[in-house]
Amino acid sequence: VWRVESLEPLPAIADEHGLAWKAVESRFRYRDNPVVQVVAVRVARLPRVAQVPEIRRYAGCVSWVELDEAIDVSEAVPVVDDVSFGRRLGALRAELGDPLRE
């Protein structure tokens, strides 16, 4: 996770997200709070489809929801291989610096 408080480095990471520049600017200026969080996420493919019921509290504009029932991810396989993922993280570090530590 990177806390980005300037628009300046964001064009350089445009290939690492799917947002149009107008959406990036809008999110950056949301509620007059000039900051965005850039989160590196690695996606994994499940071995079988997981059915998740449509529940009202899951809907809306949210980044994360806590599911009522766990999904077994023990056999999930990363979609992007280790080398490619490392390269993409390196590109983010080169533009944004070191990520935040928790």
Distance bins in CASP14 RR format, pairs under 12 A and 6 or more apart:
PFRMAT RR
TARGET T0000
AUTHOR 0000-0000-0000
RMODE 2
METHOD distances of the structure
MODEL  1
1 36 0 0 0 0 0 1 0 0 0 0 0
1 37 1 0 1 0 0 0 0 0 0 0 0
1 38 1 0 0 1 0 0 0 0 0 0 0
1 39 1 0 1 0 0 0 0 0 0 0 0
1 40 1 0 0 1 0 0 0 0 0 0 0
1 41 0 0 0 0 0 1 0 0 0 0 0
1 63 0 0 0 0 0 1 0 0 0 0 0
1 89 0 0 0 0 0 1 0 0 0 0 0
1 92 0 0 0 0 0 1 0 0 0 0 0
1 96 0 0 0 0 0 1 0 0 0 0 0
1 97 0 0 0 0 0 1 0 0 0 0 0
1 98 0 0 0 0 0 1 0 0 0 0 0
1 99 1 0 1 0 0 0 0 0 0 0 0
1 100 1 0 1 0 0 0 0 0 0 0 0
1 101 0 0 0 0 1 0 0 0 0 0 0
1 102 0 0 0 0 1 0 0 0 0 0 0
2 9 0 0 0 0 1 0 0 0 0 0 0
2 10 0 0 0 0 0 1 0 0 0 0 0
2 13 0 0 0 0 1 0 0 0 0 0 0
2 16 0 0 0 0 0 1 0 0 0 0 0
2 35 0 0 0 0 0 1 0 0 0 0 0
2 36 0 0 0 0 1 0 0 0 0 0 0
2 37 1 0 0 1 0 0 0 0 0 0 0
2 38 1 0 1 0 0 0 0 0 0 0 0
2 39 1 0 0 1 0 0 0 0 0 0 0
2 40 0 0 0 0 1 0 0 0 0 0 0
2 89 0 0 0 0 0 1 0 0 0 0 0
2 90 0 0 0 0 0 1 0 0 0 0 0
2 92 1 0 0 1 0 0 0 0 0 0 0
2 93 0 0 0 0 1 0 0 0 0 0 0
2 94 0 0 0 0 0 1 0 0 0 0 0
2 95 0 0 0 0 1 0 0 0 0 0 0
2 96 1 0 1 0 0 0 0 0 0 0 0
2 97 1 0 0 1 0 0 0 0 0 0 0
2 98 0 0 0 0 1 0 0 0 0 0 0
2 99 1 0 1 0 0 0 0 0 0 0 0
2 100 1 0 0 1 0 0 0 0 0 0 0
2 101 0 0 0 0 0 1 0 0 0 0 0
3 9 0 0 0 0 0 1 0 0 0 0 0
3 28 0 0 0 0 0 1 0 0 0 0 0
3 33 0 0 0 0 0 1 0 0 0 0 0
3 34 0 0 0 0 0 1 0 0 0 0 0
3 35 1 0 0 1 0 0 0 0 0 0 0
3 36 0 0 0 0 1 0 0 0 0 0 0
3 37 1 0 1 0 0 0 0 0 0 0 0
3 38 0 0 0 0 1 0 0 0 0 0 0
3 39 0 0 0 0 0 1 0 0 0 0 0
3 96 0 0 0 0 1 0 0 0 0 0 0
3 97 0 0 0 0 0 1 0 0 0 0 0
3 98 0 0 0 0 0 1 0 0 0 0 0
3 99 0 0 0 0 1 0 0 0 0 0 0
3 100 1 0 1 0 0 0 0 0 0 0 0
3 101 0 0 0 0 0 1 0 0 0 0 0
3 102 0 0 0 0 0 1 0 0 0 0 0
4 10 1 0 0 1 0 0 0 0 0 0 0
4 11 0 0 0 0 0 1 0 0 0 0 0
4 12 0 0 0 0 0 1 0 0 0 0 0
4 13 0 0 0 0 1 0 0 0 0 0 0
4 17 0 0 0 0 0 1 0 0 0 0 0
4 24 0 0 0 0 1 0 0 0 0 0 0
4 27 0 0 0 0 0 1 0 0 0 0 0
4 28 1 0 0 1 0 0 0 0 0 0 0
4 34 0 0 0 0 1 0 0 0 0 0 0
4 35 1 0 0 1 0 0 0 0 0 0 0
4 36 1 0 1 0 0 0 0 0 0 0 0
4 37 1 0 0 1 0 0 0 0 0 0 0
4 38 1 0 1 0 0 0 0 0 0 0 0
4 39 0 0 0 0 0 1 0 0 0 0 0
4 92 0 0 0 0 0 1 0 0 0 0 0
4 95 0 0 0 0 1 0 0 0 0 0 0
4 96 1 0 0 1 0 0 0 0 0 0 0
4 97 0 0 0 0 1 0 0 0 0 0 0
4 99 0 0 0 0 0 1 0 0 0 0 0
4 100 0 0 0 0 0 1 0 0 0 0 0
5 28 0 0 0 0 1 0 0 0 0 0 0
5 33 0 0 0 0 1 0 0 0 0 0 0
5 34 1 0 0 1 0 0 0 0 0 0 0
5 35 1 0 1 0 0 0 0 0 0 0 0
5 36 0 0 0 0 1 0 0 0 0 0 0
5 37 0 0 0 0 0 1 0 0 0 0 0
5 38 0 0 0 0 0 1 0 0 0 0 0
5 96 0 0 0 0 0 1 0 0 0 0 0
6 12 0 0 0 0 0 1 0 0 0 0 0
6 28 0 0 0 0 1 0 0 0 0 0 0
6 34 1 0 0 1 0 0 0 0 0 0 0
6 35 0 0 0 0 1 0 0 0 0 0 0
6 36 0 0 0 0 1 0 0 0 0 0 0
6 95 0 0 0 0 0 1 0 0 0 0 0
6 96 0 0 0 0 0 1 0 0 0 0 0
7 13 0 0 0 0 0 1 0 0 0 0 0
7 14 0 0 0 0 0 1 0 0 0 0 0
7 21 0 0 0 0 1 0 0 0 0 0 0
7 24 1 0 0 1 0 0 0 0 0 0 0
7 25 1 0 0 1 0 0 0 0 0 0 0
7 26 0 0 0 0 0 1 0 0 0 0 0
7 27 0 0 0 0 0 1 0 0 0 0 0
7 28 1 0 1 0 0 0 0 0 0 0 0
7 29 0 0 0 0 1 0 0 0 0 0 0
7 34 1 0 0 1 0 0 0 0 0 0 0
7 35 0 0 0 0 0 1 0 0 0 0 0
7 36 0 0 0 0 1 0 0 0 0 0 0
8 24 0 0 0 0 0 1 0 0 0 0 0
8 28 0 0 0 0 0 1 0 0 0 0 0
8 34 0 0 0 0 0 1 0 0 0 0 0
8 95 0 0 0 0 1 0 0 0 0 0 0
8 96 0 0 0 0 0 1 0 0 0 0 0
9 16 0 0 0 0 0 1 0 0 0 0 0
9 24 0 0 0 0 0 1 0 0 0 0 0
9 28 0 0 0 0 0 1 0 0 0 0 0
9 36 0 0 0 0 0 1 0 0 0 0 0
9 38 0 0 0 0 1 0 0 0 0 0 0
9 91 0 0 0 0 0 1 0 0 0 0 0
9 92 0 0 0 0 1 0 0 0 0 0 0
9 93 0 0 0 0 0 1 0 0 0 0 0
9 94 0 0 0 0 1 0 0 0 0 0 0
9 95 1 0 1 0 0 0 0 0 0 0 0
9 96 1 0 1 0 0 0 0 0 0 0 0
9 97 0 0 0 0 1 0 0 0 0 0 0
10 16 0 0 0 0 0 1 0 0 0 0 0
10 17 0 0 0 0 1 0 0 0 0 0 0
10 19 0 0 0 0 1 0 0 0 0 0 0
10 21 0 0 0 0 1 0 0 0 0 0 0
10 23 0 0 0 0 0 1 0 0 0 0 0
10 24 1 0 1 0 0 0 0 0 0 0 0
10 25 0 0 0 0 1 0 0 0 0 0 0
10 27 0 0 0 0 1 0 0 0 0 0 0
10 28 1 0 0 1 0 0 0 0 0 0 0
10 34 0 0 0 0 0 1 0 0 0 0 0
10 35 0 0 0 0 0 1 0 0 0 0 0
10 36 1 0 0 1 0 0 0 0 0 0 0
10 37 0 0 0 0 0 1 0 0 0 0 0
10 38 0 0 0 0 1 0 0 0 0 0 0
10 92 0 0 0 0 0 1 0 0 0 0 0
10 95 0 0 0 0 1 0 0 0 0 0 0
10 96 0 0 0 0 1 0 0 0 0 0 0
11 17 0 0 0 0 0 1 0 0 0 0 0
11 19 0 0 0 0 0 1 0 0 0 0 0
11 20 0 0 0 0 0 1 0 0 0 0 0
11 21 1 0 0 1 0 0 0 0 0 0 0
11 24 0 0 0 0 1 0 0 0 0 0 0
11 25 0 0 0 0 0 1 0 0 0 0 0
11 28 0 0 0 0 0 1 0 0 0 0 0
11 95 0 0 0 0 1 0 0 0 0 0 0
12 24 0 0 0 0 0 1 0 0 0 0 0
12 38 0 0 0 0 0 1 0 0 0 0 0
12 91 0 0 0 0 1 0 0 0 0 0 0
12 92 0 0 0 0 1 0 0 0 0 0 0
12 93 0 0 0 0 0 1 0 0 0 0 0
12 94 0 0 0 0 1 0 0 0 0 0 0
12 95 1 0 1 0 0 0 0 0 0 0 0
12 96 0 0 0 0 1 0 0 0 0 0 0
12 97 0 0 0 0 0 1 0 0 0 0 0
13 19 0 0 0 0 0 1 0 0 0 0 0
13 21 0 0 0 0 0 1 0 0 0 0 0
13 24 0 0 0 0 1 0 0 0 0 0 0
13 36 0 0 0 0 0 1 0 0 0 0 0
13 38 1 0 0 1 0 0 0 0 0 0 0
13 39 0 0 0 0 0 1 0 0 0 0 0
13 40 0 0 0 0 0 1 0 0 0 0 0
13 88 0 0 0 0 1 0 0 0 0 0 0
13 89 0 0 0 0 0 1 0 0 0 0 0
13 90 0 0 0 0 0 1 0 0 0 0 0
13 91 1 0 0 1 0 0 0 0 0 0 0
13 92 1 0 0 1 0 0 0 0 0 0 0
13 93 0 0 0 0 0 1 0 0 0 0 0
13 94 0 0 0 0 1 0 0 0 0 0 0
13 95 1 0 1 0 0 0 0 0 0 0 0
13 96 1 0 0 1 0 0 0 0 0 0 0
13 97 0 0 0 0 0 1 0 0 0 0 0
14 20 0 0 0 0 1 0 0 0 0 0 0
14 21 1 0 0 1 0 0 0 0 0 0 0
14 23 0 0 0 0 0 1 0 0 0 0 0
14 24 0 0 0 0 1 0 0 0 0 0 0
14 38 0 0 0 0 0 1 0 0 0 0 0
14 91 0 0 0 0 0 1 0 0 0 0 0
14 92 0 0 0 0 0 1 0 0 0 0 0
14 95 0 0 0 0 0 1 0 0 0 0 0
15 87 0 0 0 0 0 1 0 0 0 0 0
15 88 0 0 0 0 1 0 0 0 0 0 0
15 91 0 0 0 0 1 0 0 0 0 0 0
15 92 0 0 0 0 0 1 0 0 0 0 0
15 95 0 0 0 0 0 1 0 0 0 0 0
16 24 0 0 0 0 0 1 0 0 0 0 0
16 38 0 0 0 0 1 0 0 0 0 0 0
16 39 0 0 0 0 0 1 0 0 0 0 0
16 40 0 0 0 0 1 0 0 0 0 0 0
16 41 0 0 0 0 0 1 0 0 0 0 0
16 80 0 0 0 0 0 1 0 0 0 0 0
16 84 0 0 0 0 0 1 0 0 0 0 0
16 85 0 0 0 0 0 1 0 0 0 0 0
16 86 0 0 0 0 0 1 0 0 0 0 0
16 87 0 0 0 0 0 1 0 0 0 0 0
16 88 1 0 0 1 0 0 0 0 0 0 0
16 89 0 0 0 0 1 0 0 0 0 0 0
16 90 0 0 0 0 0 1 0 0 0 0 0
16 91 1 0 0 1 0 0 0 0 0 0 0
16 92 1 0 0 1 0 0 0 0 0 0 0
16 93 0 0 0 0 0 1 0 0 0 0 0
16 94 0 0 0 0 0 1 0 0 0 0 0
16 95 0 0 0 0 1 0 0 0 0 0 0
16 96 0 0 0 0 1 0 0 0 0 0 0
17 23 0 0 0 0 1 0 0 0 0 0 0
17 24 1 0 0 1 0 0 0 0 0 0 0
17 27 0 0 0 0 0 1 0 0 0 0 0
17 36 0 0 0 0 0 1 0 0 0 0 0
17 37 0 0 0 0 0 1 0 0 0 0 0
17 38 1 0 0 1 0 0 0 0 0 0 0
17 39 0 0 0 0 1 0 0 0 0 0 0
17 40 0 0 0 0 0 1 0 0 0 0 0
17 41 0 0 0 0 1 0 0 0 0 0 0
17 88 0 0 0 0 0 1 0 0 0 0 0
17 91 0 0 0 0 0 1 0 0 0 0 0
17 92 0 0 0 0 0 1 0 0 0 0 0
18 24 0 0 0 0 1 0 0 0 0 0 0
18 27 0 0 0 0 0 1 0 0 0 0 0
19 25 0 0 0 0 1 0 0 0 0 0 0
19 26 0 0 0 0 1 0 0 0 0 0 0
19 27 1 0 0 1 0 0 0 0 0 0 0
19 28 0 0 0 0 0 1 0 0 0 0 0
19 36 0 0 0 0 1 0 0 0 0 0 0
19 38 0 0 0 0 0 1 0 0 0 0 0
20 26 0 0 0 0 1 0 0 0 0 0 0
20 27 0 0 0 0 0 1 0 0 0 0 0
21 27 0 0 0 0 0 1 0 0 0 0 0
21 28 0 0 0 0 0 1 0 0 0 0 0
22 28 0 0 0 0 0 1 0 0 0 0 0
22 29 0 0 0 0 0 1 0 0 0 0 0
23 29 0 0 0 0 0 1 0 0 0 0 0
23 30 0 0 0 0 0 1 0 0 0 0 0
23 36 0 0 0 0 0 1 0 0 0 0 0
24 30 0 0 0 0 0 1 0 0 0 0 0
24 36 1 0 0 1 0 0 0 0 0 0 0
24 38 0 0 0 0 0 1 0 0 0 0 0
25 34 0 0 0 0 0 1 0 0 0 0 0
25 36 0 0 0 0 1 0 0 0 0 0 0
26 34 0 0 0 0 0 1 0 0 0 0 0
26 36 0 0 0 0 0 1 0 0 0 0 0
27 33 0 0 0 0 0 1 0 0 0 0 0
27 34 0 0 0 0 0 1 0 0 0 0 0
27 35 0 0 0 0 1 0 0 0 0 0 0
27 36 1 0 1 0 0 0 0 0 0 0 0
27 37 0 0 0 0 1 0 0 0 0 0 0
27 38 0 0 0 0 0 1 0 0 0 0 0
27 61 0 0 0 0 0 1 0 0 0 0 0
27 63 0 0 0 0 0 1 0 0 0 0 0
28 34 1 0 1 0 0 0 0 0 0 0 0
28 35 1 0 0 1 0 0 0 0 0 0 0
28 36 1 0 1 0 0 0 0 0 0 0 0
28 37 0 0 0 0 0 1 0 0 0 0 0
28 38 0 0 0 0 0 1 0 0 0 0 0
29 35 0 0 0 0 1 0 0 0 0 0 0
29 36 0 0 0 0 1 0 0 0 0 0 0
30 36 0 0 0 0 1 0 0 0 0 0 0
30 37 0 0 0 0 0 1 0 0 0 0 0
30 61 0 0 0 0 0 1 0 0 0 0 0
36 63 0 0 0 0 0 1 0 0 0 0 0
36 96 0 0 0 0 0 1 0 0 0 0 0
37 63 0 0 0 0 1 0 0 0 0 0 0
37 64 0 0 0 0 0 1 0 0 0 0 0
37 96 0 0 0 0 0 1 0 0 0 0 0
37 99 0 0 0 0 0 1 0 0 0 0 0
37 100 0 0 0 0 1 0 0 0 0 0 0
38 88 0 0 0 0 0 1 0 0 0 0 0
38 89 0 0 0 0 0 1 0 0 0 0 0
38 91 0 0 0 0 0 1 0 0 0 0 0
38 92 1 0 0 1 0 0 0 0 0 0 0
38 93 0 0 0 0 0 1 0 0 0 0 0
38 95 0 0 0 0 1 0 0 0 0 0 0
38 96 1 0 0 1 0 0 0 0 0 0 0
38 97 0 0 0 0 0 1 0 0 0 0 0
38 99 0 0 0 0 1 0 0 0 0 0 0
38 100 0 0 0 0 1 0 0 0 0 0 0
39 63 0 0 0 0 1 0 0 0 0 0 0
39 64 0 0 0 0 1 0 0 0 0 0 0
39 89 0 0 0 0 0 1 0 0 0 0 0
39 92 0 0 0 0 0 1 0 0 0 0 0
39 96 0 0 0 0 0 1 0 0 0 0 0
39 99 0 0 0 0 1 0 0 0 0 0 0
39 100 0 0 0 0 0 1 0 0 0 0 0
40 80 0 0 0 0 0 1 0 0 0 0 0
40 85 0 0 0 0 1 0 0 0 0 0 0
40 86 0 0 0 0 1 0 0 0 0 0 0
40 88 1 0 0 1 0 0 0 0 0 0 0
40 89 1 0 1 0 0 0 0 0 0 0 0
40 90 0 0 0 0 1 0 0 0 0 0 0
40 91 0 0 0 0 0 1 0 0 0 0 0
40 92 1 0 0 1 0 0 0 0 0 0 0
40 93 0 0 0 0 1 0 0 0 0 0 0
40 96 0 0 0 0 1 0 0 0 0 0 0
40 99 1 0 0 1 0 0 0 0 0 0 0
40 100 0 0 0 0 0 1 0 0 0 0 0
41 63 0 0 0 0 0 1 0 0 0 0 0
41 64 0 0 0 0 0 1 0 0 0 0 0
41 78 0 0 0 0 0 1 0 0 0 0 0
41 79 0 0 0 0 0 1 0 0 0 0 0
41 80 0 0 0 0 0 1 0 0 0 0 0
41 85 0 0 0 0 0 1 0 0 0 0 0
41 88 0 0 0 0 0 1 0 0 0 0 0
41 89 0 0 0 0 0 1 0 0 0 0 0
41 92 0 0 0 0 0 1 0 0 0 0 0
42 73 0 0 0 0 0 1 0 0 0 0 0
42 76 0 0 0 0 0 1 0 0 0 0 0
42 77 0 0 0 0 0 1 0 0 0 0 0
42 78 1 0 1 0 0 0 0 0 0 0 0
42 79 1 0 0 1 0 0 0 0 0 0 0
42 80 1 0 0 1 0 0 0 0 0 0 0
42 81 0 0 0 0 0 1 0 0 0 0 0
42 82 0 0 0 0 1 0 0 0 0 0 0
42 84 0 0 0 0 0 1 0 0 0 0 0
42 85 1 0 1 0 0 0 0 0 0 0 0
42 86 0 0 0 0 1 0 0 0 0 0 0
42 88 0 0 0 0 1 0 0 0 0 0 0
42 89 0 0 0 0 1 0 0 0 0 0 0
43 73 0 0 0 0 0 1 0 0 0 0 0
43 76 0 0 0 0 1 0 0 0 0 0 0
43 77 0 0 0 0 0 1 0 0 0 0 0
43 78 1 0 0 1 0 0 0 0 0 0 0
43 79 1 0 1 0 0 0 0 0 0 0 0
43 80 1 0 0 1 0 0 0 0 0 0 0
43 85 0 0 0 0 1 0 0 0 0 0 0
43 88 0 0 0 0 0 1 0 0 0 0 0
44 50 0 0 0 0 0 1 0 0 0 0 0
44 71 0 0 0 0 0 1 0 0 0 0 0
44 72 0 0 0 0 0 1 0 0 0 0 0
44 73 1 0 0 1 0 0 0 0 0 0 0
44 74 0 0 0 0 0 1 0 0 0 0 0
44 75 0 0 0 0 1 0 0 0 0 0 0
44 76 1 1 0 0 0 0 0 0 0 0 0
44 77 1 0 1 0 0 0 0 0 0 0 0
44 78 1 0 1 0 0 0 0 0 0 0 0
44 79 1 0 0 1 0 0 0 0 0 0 0
44 80 0 0 0 0 1 0 0 0 0 0 0
44 81 0 0 0 0 0 1 0 0 0 0 0
44 85 0 0 0 0 0 1 0 0 0 0 0
45 73 0 0 0 0 0 1 0 0 0 0 0
45 75 0 0 0 0 1 0 0 0 0 0 0
45 76 1 0 0 1 0 0 0 0 0 0 0
45 77 1 0 1 0 0 0 0 0 0 0 0
45 78 1 0 0 1 0 0 0 0 0 0 0
45 79 1 0 1 0 0 0 0 0 0 0 0
45 80 0 0 0 0 0 1 0 0 0 0 0
46 52 0 0 0 0 0 1 0 0 0 0 0
46 71 1 0 0 1 0 0 0 0 0 0 0
46 72 0 0 0 0 1 0 0 0 0 0 0
46 73 1 0 0 1 0 0 0 0 0 0 0
46 74 0 0 0 0 1 0 0 0 0 0 0
46 75 1 0 0 1 0 0 0 0 0 0 0
46 76 1 0 1 0 0 0 0 0 0 0 0
46 77 0 0 0 0 1 0 0 0 0 0 0
46 78 0 0 0 0 0 1 0 0 0 0 0
46 79 0 0 0 0 0 1 0 0 0 0 0
47 71 0 0 0 0 0 1 0 0 0 0 0
47 72 0 0 0 0 1 0 0 0 0 0 0
47 73 0 0 0 0 1 0 0 0 0 0 0
47 74 0 0 0 0 1 0 0 0 0 0 0
47 75 1 0 1 0 0 0 0 0 0 0 0
47 76 1 0 0 1 0 0 0 0 0 0 0
47 77 1 0 0 1 0 0 0 0 0 0 0
48 71 0 0 0 0 0 1 0 0 0 0 0
48 72 0 0 0 0 1 0 0 0 0 0 0
48 73 0 0 0 0 0 1 0 0 0 0 0
48 74 0 0 0 0 0 1 0 0 0 0 0
48 75 0 0 0 0 1 0 0 0 0 0 0
48 76 0 0 0 0 0 1 0 0 0 0 0
49 71 0 0 0 0 0 1 0 0 0 0 0
49 72 0 0 0 0 0 1 0 0 0 0 0
50 67 0 0 0 0 1 0 0 0 0 0 0
50 69 0 0 0 0 1 0 0 0 0 0 0
50 70 0 0 0 0 1 0 0 0 0 0 0
50 71 1 0 1 0 0 0 0 0 0 0 0
50 72 1 0 0 1 0 0 0 0 0 0 0
50 73 0 0 0 0 1 0 0 0 0 0 0
50 75 0 0 0 0 0 1 0 0 0 0 0
50 76 0 0 0 0 0 1 0 0 0 0 0
51 67 0 0 0 0 0 1 0 0 0 0 0
51 69 0 0 0 0 1 0 0 0 0 0 0
51 71 0 0 0 0 1 0 0 0 0 0 0
52 58 1 0 0 1 0 0 0 0 0 0 0
52 59 0 0 0 0 0 1 0 0 0 0 0
52 65 0 0 0 0 1 0 0 0 0 0 0
52 67 1 0 0 1 0 0 0 0 0 0 0
52 68 0 0 0 0 1 0 0 0 0 0 0
52 69 0 0 0 0 1 0 0 0 0 0 0
52 70 0 0 0 0 0 1 0 0 0 0 0
52 71 1 0 0 1 0 0 0 0 0 0 0
53 59 0 0 0 0 0 1 0 0 0 0 0
53 67 0 0 0 0 1 0 0 0 0 0 0
53 68 0 0 0 0 1 0 0 0 0 0 0
53 69 0 0 0 0 1 0 0 0 0 0 0
54 60 0 0 0 0 0 1 0 0 0 0 0
54 65 0 0 0 0 0 1 0 0 0 0 0
54 67 0 0 0 0 0 1 0 0 0 0 0
54 68 0 0 0 0 0 1 0 0 0 0 0
55 65 0 0 0 0 1 0 0 0 0 0 0
55 66 0 0 0 0 0 1 0 0 0 0 0
55 67 0 0 0 0 1 0 0 0 0 0 0
55 68 1 0 0 1 0 0 0 0 0 0 0
55 69 0 0 0 0 0 1 0 0 0 0 0
56 65 0 0 0 0 0 1 0 0 0 0 0
56 68 0 0 0 0 0 1 0 0 0 0 0
57 65 1 0 0 1 0 0 0 0 0 0 0
57 66 0 0 0 0 1 0 0 0 0 0 0
57 67 0 0 0 0 0 1 0 0 0 0 0
57 68 0 0 0 0 1 0 0 0 0 0 0
58 64 0 0 0 0 0 1 0 0 0 0 0
58 65 1 0 1 0 0 0 0 0 0 0 0
58 66 0 0 0 0 1 0 0 0 0 0 0
58 67 1 0 0 1 0 0 0 0 0 0 0
58 68 0 0 0 0 1 0 0 0 0 0 0
58 69 0 0 0 0 0 1 0 0 0 0 0
59 65 0 0 0 0 1 0 0 0 0 0 0
67 73 0 0 0 0 0 1 0 0 0 0 0
78 84 0 0 0 0 1 0 0 0 0 0 0
78 85 1 0 0 1 0 0 0 0 0 0 0
78 86 0 0 0 0 0 1 0 0 0 0 0
78 88 0 0 0 0 0 1 0 0 0 0 0
79 85 0 0 0 0 1 0 0 0 0 0 0
79 88 0 0 0 0 0 1 0 0 0 0 0
80 86 0 0 0 0 1 0 0 0 0 0 0
80 87 0 0 0 0 1 0 0 0 0 0 0
80 88 1 0 0 1 0 0 0 0 0 0 0
80 89 0 0 0 0 0 1 0 0 0 0 0
81 87 0 0 0 0 1 0 0 0 0 0 0
81 88 0 0 0 0 0 1 0 0 0 0 0
82 88 0 0 0 0 0 1 0 0 0 0 0
82 89 0 0 0 0 0 1 0 0 0 0 0
83 89 0 0 0 0 0 1 0 0 0 0 0
83 90 0 0 0 0 0 1 0 0 0 0 0
84 90 0 0 0 0 0 1 0 0 0 0 0
84 91 0 0 0 0 0 1 0 0 0 0 0
85 91 0 0 0 0 0 1 0 0 0 0 0
85 92 0 0 0 0 0 1 0 0 0 0 0
86 92 0 0 0 0 1 0 0 0 0 0 0
86 93 0 0 0 0 1 0 0 0 0 0 0
86 94 0 0 0 0 0 1 0 0 0 0 0
87 93 0 0 0 0 0 1 0 0 0 0 0
87 94 0 0 0 0 0 1 0 0 0 0 0
88 94 0 0 0 0 0 1 0 0 0 0 0
88 95 0 0 0 0 0 1 0 0 0 0 0
89 95 0 0 0 0 0 1 0 0 0 0 0
89 96 0 0 0 0 0 1 0 0 0 0 0
89 97 0 0 0 0 0 1 0 0 0 0 0
89 98 0 0 0 0 0 1 0 0 0 0 0
89 99 0 0 0 0 1 0 0 0 0 0 0
90 96 0 0 0 0 1 0 0 0 0 0 0
90 97 0 0 0 0 1 0 0 0 0 0 0
90 98 0 0 0 0 0 1 0 0 0 0 0
90 99 0 0 0 0 0 1 0 0 0 0 0
91 97 0 0 0 0 0 1 0 0 0 0 0
92 98 0 0 0 0 0 1 0 0 0 0 0
92 99 1 0 0 1 0 0 0 0 0 0 0
93 99 1 0 0 1 0 0 0 0 0 0 0
END
